[in-house]
Amino acid sequence: MDFTHHLQDQSRITDEDVLRFRREVFEDMIVSRAEAEGVFALNNSIEDTSKTWNDFFVEVMVDYCVNQAKPHGYVTDNNADWLIKQITKDGHLDTNSELELIIKIIEKSHEVPTSLAAFALSEVANAVMQGNGKLICDNELKPGVIGAPEAKLLRRIIYGVGADGRVGISKEEVEVLFELNDMSVEAENHPEWTDVFIKAVACYLMSVEGYKVIDRKVAMKREEWLESDTSDVSGMLAKTLGSLGSMLKGGLFGGAMRSGSDTMDDAWAERNAAMEAEAKQTHVIDEKESKWLVERIGRDGVLHENEKALISYLKKESPSLHASLQPLLDKVA
């Protein structure tokens, strides 16, 4: 969709232009693919824009990528691929609007594809190493140095993916962080970068097997329940209560309801103990993970300070480290 006819001046986008765009795009409360592509085309072709345009641009794209596909709040692989293609169409990422857009999408979504999070990290890494242009909030970049603003951006991306409490970091994301660490090893980086690097890699190693995102089918069922009318909800509630009664009669909780509050407390204690045991197992770094870490750290033949700090952190936080990590442990002892 071509929106250029709304512009008073074809070389710039003013606040008045944005008001007209807003009326047209949100008139039916739905952002279509054609409208999203039209807004992106303007953002790629016109550099002289107002602050209200950047806000509008991010709002439109977040709405399209996060809220249009069901289940709402989940970015589909298709939308993630479309977004990356739109951003790279003009050969570069606009750090004032497009990077903020990706981060907002990650923060507002329950789940995004690994490809989108890794792409965002890669773009920040490229901006840091090249040092050309500006990051969000007009923070000037110093080539090859990871300052506090850059570290905060990386943290927003990494932990934004788990904004609803399900922190899980992919191997692709961790590889980007290792590359950035290798490239900036001689730089006077901000201490916050060390913290981001260590905890992100540790999160990957200690939760990679145990982290499970919600199944899309389950999410769809939840959404269908929320969107049902009153009679449907009442029927589903009746079925749920009926099923609960059957479970209790069948002794699912070991007679907890029949035996009083003490037995119910015991049932919950057993459940919590089982969850704690599973969590501890998740934190064990096994042979496969240890082998990857040894190979990754040794890729450039140097054990960097951040990598030493990582090994020390893992030694402290993980209840069990595989024997293959012993040579690294000896180096930081």
RABEL-V492869 format. One line per field, one symbol per residue. phi: phi as a letter, one per 40 degrees, with the letter a starting at -180 (. if undefined). Layout:
BEGIN
phi = ???
END
This chain:
BEGIN
phi = .cbcccccbcbabcccccccccccccdbgbccccccccccdcccbbccbccccdccdcccccccccbccccdgbccdcccccccccccccgabcccbcccccccccccccabcddcccccccccccccccgbgbccgfcccbdgbccccccccccccccccbcchbcabccccccccccccccbccccccdccdcccdccccccccbdcccbcccccccccccccccccdccccccccccccccccccccgdcggcccbgcccccccccccccccccccccccccccccccccccccccbgbcccccccccccccccccabcdccddccccbc
END
